[in-house]
Amino acid sequence: MNLGFLNDDSIFLIPTPWPKLKKRINKLLERNARFIVRVERQKDKSAAKVQAEQRTSINNSKNIPVKATIRQEYIKCGKSDCPNVKHGPYFYAYWKDDKGKLRKKYIGKYAQVGMNTAKDRPIDKDHASNYNISNNSKEV
């Protein structure tokens, strides 16, 4: 059997001494520990971000009339290099004011949290990015 590519100078045949191997293992363990700490910090930041978004949704849902309809919408961002076609869902409140003009207010990512208006308020879950009237559309 001729293994010409493996000669006496090959790195595959040189055993690694235990102190050097132990040092490599300790280095990898330290790197792994740092990575775990970084992941845990990211989780904490994510939880804090979700709580902040929930507080924003609660604040934005104040002063919305009881007769408003809450809609879940997906929005196009408009960036050319964005891999996502649509972002969301985001919640918006729609209602007509005293003069009959349609009003729209952004609530946030969390509509159910802290709604201080009617509990049986309808939520329209359509996946369109714009206001869509589905009752008047003709079926083909």
N, C-alpha and C positions, 0 to 999 in steps of 0.2 A: 504494500500500500504506500503510494507516494503522495505525501502531503507537502508539496513544494512551497505552498504559500505559508505554511507554519514552520518556521525555523527556530533555532534556539534563541533568537533575539525577539521573538514575538511576545507581545504584551499579554497574550492569553495564557502563556505558560509560566509567567512570573507570578508567584503568589504574593498577595498583599500582606504585609506584616500587620499583626493585630493592633498595635498602637495607631497606625495610620488608618486602618479600617474603623476603629473605634472613634477616631476624630471625625471621619466622614459621617458616621452614623449620628454622632452628637450634633453635627452641623445641620443635617437633615431634620433632626428632631426639633432643633431651635427654629429652623425655617417654618416647619409645620406649626409650631406653637404661635409664631408671629402671625401666620395666615389665619389661624383659628381666632385669635384676638381681633384681627381686622374684620373677619366675617361677623363676629359678635357685635362689634361697633356698628357695622352696617345695619344689622338687624335692629339695634337700638335706635339708630337714625330713622329707619323706615317706620318703626312704631311711632316715633315722635312726629314724623311727617303725616302719618295717617290721623293722629290725634289733632294736629293743627288743621288739617283739611276738614275734619268733622266739626271743629269749632267754627271754621269759616262757613260751613254749610248751615250751622245753627244760626249764626249771625245774619247770613244772607236770607234765611227763611223768615226772618222777622218782618213785620209790616206787609206781608203778602195777604191779599184779601181771601176770605173764605171761599169765594166763588171761583178762585183761580184753579186752573188745571195744571198739574205737574207732568212734564214730559221728559222722557229719557231720550237723549239724542247723541249721535256720534258725529264728530266734527272733523272736517278735513283741515290739516294744518297749513297746507300750501307750500311747504318746503319741497324743493325739487329732489333733494337727496334723502328724504325721509322714507324708510322702508314700510312704515305703516300707512295704509290707505286712509284709515279713519282712526281717530283717537276718542276715547270715552269709555264708558258712558258718562255724560254730564247731564245734570238735571236743571230744567228751566221751568219757571212758572209763567203761564200765559193767562191773561184776563183782559176784559174790556173795561175801560174806565167809564166815568159818568157821561162823557161825550161820545162814547161808542168807539173810541180808538183802541186798537189792540195793543196791549202792553206786554213786555217780556222782561223777565228778571232772571239772572243767573243765580242758581242756588248753590251748586257745587257738585262734588262727586257723590255725596251722601244725602239723599233726599229724605229718608225716613227718620234720620237722627234729629231730634229736637224740633219736630214740626209742631208749632204752637197753634195751628189752625185746625180745621175739621179733621177728625180721624179717618173719615170715610172718603177723603179726597181722592179722586181717580188719578192714577198715574198711567199715562199713555206711553207704552214701551214700543216705539217704532224705531227702526234702525236707520232712519234717513237722517241726513245731515241738515236738512232744511225742514221748515214747517210743512207738514204733509196732511192734506185733508183726504182721508180715505173713504168717507161716506159718500162724497159726490162723484167718485170715480166710476166710470162705466166698465163693466166686466166684458171682456172680449171672448 
